[in-house]
């Protein structure tokens, strides 16, 4: 087994493995992506977080690439140095911070 200590080394290896395994034409067709619908609505987070840069991750993000999953949570990722701005925007929108999560971050 390779001893990859740095996250950059692991990331590079995982991308190389994925590129070796992918086949042309795999994934969702353009027809599917054009006709899919979102049956399970989520909050338009852009109306709440207007200044802090973020990306949507997790189950909601996968809706762009495969059939919808039933999920009630909207996961986002922000830069660590932006967390104070994010918490301020969420509090202004009426959110309540309930605590830290075991994998890092908060809920």
N, C-alpha and C positions, 0 to 999 in steps of 0.2 A: 504494500500500500504506500502511496506517495505521502510524504510528510509536507503538507502545504500549510504553512503557518500564517501567512498573510492573507487577509480577505481578498486582496487583488489576485493572488495566485489561485485561490479556490474559484473565484468568479471566472477567471480566464479559462480554467480547466472545464468548468460546467458549460460555458459557452461553446468551447471546442467540441465537447461531447454532444451537445444538442445539435450543432451544425453537422456533425458526422451522421447523426441519426435522422435528420429531417429529410424529407423527400419532396421534390418539386410537385406542386399541386396539392399538397396536404393542407389541412386547415379548412376553415369555412369558405364556401364559395361566395362570390360576389352577389349572386342571386339571393342566397340566404341572408347575407348582411343587409341587403336592401329591403327585404320583406319582413324582417324580424320585428316584433313589437315588444314593448316593455309592459307586461301585465301587472307587475308589482312595483308601484311608484315609490320613489325615495325623495327625500328632501333635496331641493336645489341648493346645494351647499354654497354655490357662488353668491347667493343672496345674503348669506351669513358671513362668510369669510371673503372679504373684499380687498384686503391689503396684503395678507400673508400669502406667500407662494405655497401651493400644496399640489399634491397629486392624489387621485383616487386610486386605492388599491383594494385587493380582496375580491369578494364575491360580486360586488357591483361593477368593478372594473372588468371582470371577465365577460360581462354582457356584451361587450364590443366584439368578442371573438367566438362566442359559443352560445348555445341556448341559455336562456335566463335561469338563474338559480333562485330559490326562495330564500331571501335573506332580509332581515329587518335592520341590519346594521350597516352603516356607511363608514368604511375605514379610509383614513387619509394619512398621508405621510408628509411631514414638514421637516425643514432643516432644524437641527437642535437649537441653533442660535435664534430661530424665529418663534420658539415656543411661548415666550412672554406675549408677543403680539397675537398669536393664535388664541391663547387663553383669554386675553382681553376682548377680542372680537367675539368669541363664543359666549363669554359672560354678558356682553352687551346685548346679545341676541336672546338671553334668558337661559342659557345652559348652566348646569351645575356640575362642577368637577367632583367626581365621587371617589377618586383614588388612583393609585399607581397599579399597573398590571405587571405580572411576573416576568414577562418577556421584554420589559422595557417600555416606557411610555406611560400613558395614563388613559383613564376612561372618564 
